[in-house]
């Protein structure tokens, strides 16, 4: 069952380019229930234990809900934390919209039109809401759901009534999408994957915070972030990124909510990202230093039609 939200709340939600389908609050866990822990595995000796320890330390004393996914192809390393917990998507869903557009174009063996390419560029590099709304409406829920099925993103639920920002996502499906974008597969063509990565590499400077924090200069960065304040669960702040270089090929997703401010959520994500980059790609080179703007906002789009 989804909670009913007011028209004003829905306008705010979409205007800030964010959020996923509302889900009921879970009943309180028994006092004896064990808290979830970071789970890591790796083909490289000692790496899983180091990542588990360092990620856990990075989350220590951080308030709010956090979910994490990491995969490095080079060392066959995986880390997960609350990978199936649902979050409001915010603008992170824009990568899914682009992937769905390219998947649909592939089915009819066509290139994107100039209009579609312009909208896609604005949607990813500037997180433009109007461009996202246009592409979401063009695709429609049938095609979007078709892509999610083809991609194996079985627990992602598109936002209803045109509210793409209310799409329900989790780390498991976001990591699945990043895997499809970064390795050859039958869902996305090689050209489509290269196109998505190119746009994620060209995100404007003010939106390159989050998972790229701490990435060595030898690593190529691809990122998409999302952020949204709501009356319940405070700020949702998310970041997904793919990274190649330094002998590694890895991607990570960090989703958060119940943050007191956007800045607090960004700080949580970046603390986690920094230790992941450090453990995977030890280097004496200066890491990328990322500082988000004091009050970043996204353009307010018109209310989608019901």
N, C-alpha and C positions, 0 to 999 in steps of 0.2 A: 504494500500500500504506500502511496506517496502522499506527503503532506500537501494540503492546499496552500498556495501562496498567493498573496494579493497582487493585483495588477502592478502596483507601485513597486513591490519587491521584485517582480519579474522584469520590469523595466530596468531597475538598478542592476539586476543580475546580468542581463544581456549587455547593458551599456558598459559594463566593466569587463567585457570579453571573457566571461568565465563560465563556469561552474557546471556540476553534474547533477543528474537527477537526484532529488532528495530521497533519502532512505530512512526508515524508522530507526530510532535509537535502539541499540541493543540493550538487553537487560544487563544489569550489573553482574559481573563475573563473581563467582564465589570467592570468598577471602582466601581459600586454599589454592585457587587456580594459579599455576605458574605463569609468570610474565613471559611473553615471547622473547626469543633471543635471536641475534643475528646468526644465520646459518651460512657457512662458506665451505666450498670444496675447491680443490685445485690439483692440477697435475704437477705443479711445481712445489717441491718440498718446502714446508714452512710458510708458504704464502697464505693459505687459508686461515691458519691460526693468527697470523699477523693482521690480516684484514679484519677478522672477527673481533680481535682485541681493539684495534684502532677505531673501527667504525662504532663499536659500542662506547668507547671513550668519547668520541666526538658527539654522540647523542646524550651523554650523561648530563643531567641537570637541564636539558632543553625541554621546555614545556610544549605541550601540544602533541597531536598525533603525527606520526612519521611512518612512511613506507619506503622501502629501498629495494632496488634491483640492480645487479651488476653482472656483466658477462664479458670475459676477455677470451677471445678465440685463441690467442697465442699460447696462453698457459692453461686453457680449458678451465678457467676460474669462474665460479658463480657464487654470488652472495645474495641472499634474500632476507627481507624483514617485512612481515605483514604484507606479503605480495598480493594477497587477494582482497585486502580491505578496499572498499569503494570510496572514491573521492569525487567531488565536483571537478569537472575537467579544466575549467578556465580555458585559456587560449592554447593549452597543450593539444587540444583536439584538432587544431588547425593542421597538424601534420597528417592526421588521419583523413581530413577532408581532401588534402592534396593527393595523398596516396589513392584514395577512392576515385578521384577525378582521373588520375593517370591509369588506374586499373580499368576504369570504364572505357577510356579512349583506346586502350590496348585491345579490348574485345572487338572493336570495329576497325582496328588497324588504322587509326588516324592520329595525326599530330594535334596538339592543343592549338586552338585558334589564338590569334594575337590578344583578343579580349581575355581569354582564359589565362594566358601566360601573364598578362598584366595583373589580373586579379590574384593569381597564385603568388606572384612576386611580392605584391603589397601585403598579402595575408601572412606570409612567412617572415619576410625581412623586416616589416614594420608592425606586424601583428594587427593589421587593419581589419576592423570589424565589419565594415560595409562590404569589403571584398569577400569576406568569409560568408556573410549572409547571402550574397549573390550566388556563390558557388554551392552553398548548402541547398538553396532553393532550386538551383539548376539540377543538381543530382537527385534530390528527393530522398525520402527515407528508404524506398525500395532499393535503390542503387547503393546507398550508404550501408544498409544492412547486408546487401549482397557482398560488398567488399569485406565487411567484418567477418562474414562466414568464410569467404575464400581465404582470408588471412589467418583464420584460426583464432580471432580475437573474440572468443565465445561469450565473454562476460562483460563486454563493453555495450552499454545501452545508450543509443542516441537520444538526445534531448527531444522532447515532444513539442509539437506546435511551432516549429521553427527555432526553438531556443537551443541552438547548437552548444551554447555555453553551459547548458545543464546536462551535458552528456556524462554518464557515469563511467568512470575509468578505474583501473587498478594497475599496479606495477607489473603484474604478470602479463597483461595484454600490451602495455606500453613497451615492455622489453621484447615481446613478440614482434611488434611493429618495427622497432629499431633493428631487430635481427633481419627482417625482410628487407629493410632499406640498405643494410650494410653487407649483404651476401647474396650471391646468385640464387634465384628461386623461380618458381613457375607462376607466382602471383604478380610480381612486378618485373617489368623488363629491365635490362641493364641500363638502358637510357633513362627510364623512369627513376631508377634508384640514384643514378648520377645527378639527375635534375633536382631531386629532393635534397640530396646532400649539398649541392651547390647553393641552393637557397638558404639552407640552414647554416651554411658557412658565411653567408652574407648578411646575417641579422645585424641590425644597426647597433652601434656601440653601446647605447644606453640600455639595451636588452640582452647583453652578452654576459649577464651575471649567472649565478647558479652553478650548475654542474661543471662549467669550464674553470671554475676557481681552482687555482693551484696547478693547472695543466702546464707542463713544461713547454717552452717555446718550440721544442722539436715535434710537438703533437699538433695535428690539424684538428680544429674544433668545429663541431656542428651542433647547434643548440636550438631549442625552442622552449620558451617559458610561458607560464600562465599565472595570473594572480586575480583574486576576487575577495572583497569583504562582504560578509552577509550577517544577518541578525543572529543566526545560529552558527556555531563553530568558528566565529571570528574570520580571520584572513585565511583563505586557501592560497598557498604559494607552491608552485610546482616547477620542476626543471627536468627536461630530458635531453641527453646529449650523446653524441657518437664521436669517438676519438681514434685517430690513426697516427702512428708515429712512435719513435723511440723503441721500435721492435714490437709494438703492441697494436691490437685492433680490438677496442673495447667500447661498450656503451653502458650507460647507467640512467636510471630513472629515480628521482626522489620526489615524492608527493607529501605535502604537509597540510594540516589545517589546525584550527584552534590556536592560531598565532595572534598575539596582541596587536601586531602591526605587520605591514608588508616587510619592513626592514628586519623584523625579528625572524620571519620565515626565511628570508634570503640568507640571513646569518646562519641559520640552522643547516640549510642545504649546502652552503659553501664550506662549513666546517666538515661536513661529511665528505664532500667532493675532494677537498684538499688532501685528506688522508688516503683516499682511494688512489688519486694520482701519484702521491708520494710512494705508496707501497707498490704500485704496478710499474711505475717508471721512475726509479730512483735516479736523481740527477743533481748536479751541482749548478746547473743552469738556473737562472732566475725564472720562477714560474710566472704565468700571466696574472697580473694583479687586476682584480675586477671590483669596482665600486659602483653599486647601483645609484641612480639619481635619487635625491631626497624624497620626491613625491611623484614617481612615475605614474602616468595614467594612460589609458588607451581611449581612442576616440569613441564617442557614444553613437552607436548606429540607430537607425529607426527601429521601432518595435516590429519584429517579424509578424507577418500575417498569421492568423490562426489557421 
